[in-house]
């Protein structure tokens, strides 16, 4: 079962660790930050498989937030065409993230 408090903490940790390690090494630092955040989420729930499911939901939550930011940014910078492009891109991003989290959870 997914613990939403752990998902929220994992989402925040993934942003912070990706930013910190991304500054240290631009090529692979952000991936290392995501890995460490997922590891911490796994340790918080007490198991590898539960941690994997919670980390996947945190990733889907992050995809939804990024989709909203893409939608707003596209509308601000390119008007209606940017809004439509942001909506399509954000929708596909959310669908892919949800399918990925469903695959990981099963």
N, C-alpha and C positions, 0 to 999 in steps of 0.2 A: 504494500500500500504506500502511496506517496504521502510524504509529510511536507505540507506546504511551507512550514517555517524553514525547513532545511532547503527546500527549493529556492526560497527567496534569498537565504543566506548564500547558497551556491551561485545564484545569479549575480549578486553583489560581488562575491569573491572572484567570479570569472571576469567581471569588468575590471576590478582593481588589479588582479594578478596579470591579466593580459596587457594592461597599460604599463605596469611596472616592468615586466619582463620584455615587453615589446620595445621599450626604450633601451634596455640593456643589449638586446640582440634583435635587430629588426627582421632578420630572416626567419628565425624559429622561436623567438622569445614569446610571442603571443600564444603559440600552440603549447609551449611549456606552461604558461600561466593557466590555460584552460585545463591542462592535465592535472596540475596541482590543485586547482579548485575542485575538479571532479574527485580527486583523491580525498580531499578534506570532506566533501559531501558524503563519500562512501564511509569514511570513518565516523562521521556524525550519526549515521543511522545504524551502524554496527554490522555491516556486511557488504560483500562485493556486489551481489545482485541487487539488493535494495538501493545501494549507493548508485549503481548504474542507472536504475530507473529514475531515481530522484535527479541525477545529473542530466538525464535526457529531458525531463520535464523542465528543468531550469534552462536548458538550451532552447526548448520550444518557447518558453516565456521570453527569452532574449530575442528570439526571432520575431515574436509579435511586437515587442518594443521597437526593434529595428525597422519593422515594416511600417509602423506608425510614423517613425522619424523620416523614413524615405518618402512617405505620402505627404507629410507636411513640407518637407524640404523641396520636393518636386513642385508642389503647388506654389510655394513662395518664389522659387527661382524661375520657373518656366510656365506659370499660369495653368490653364486648363490642360494643355498637352502634358505638362509635368505631373499634374494630378492624376491623369489617366495612366501615364507610364508608371508612376509610383504605386498606384492601386494594383496594376497588373503585376509588377515586380514584388510588391509586398504580399499580395495574395498567394503568388507562387512560393514565396519564401516561407510563409506560414504553413501552407499545405505540405511542403517538403519536410519541414521541421516536425509537424505532427505525424506524418507517416514514419519518419525516422524514430520518433519516440514510441510509436506503437510497435514497431519492429523490435526495438530494444526491450520493451517491457514484456513482450511475449516470449 
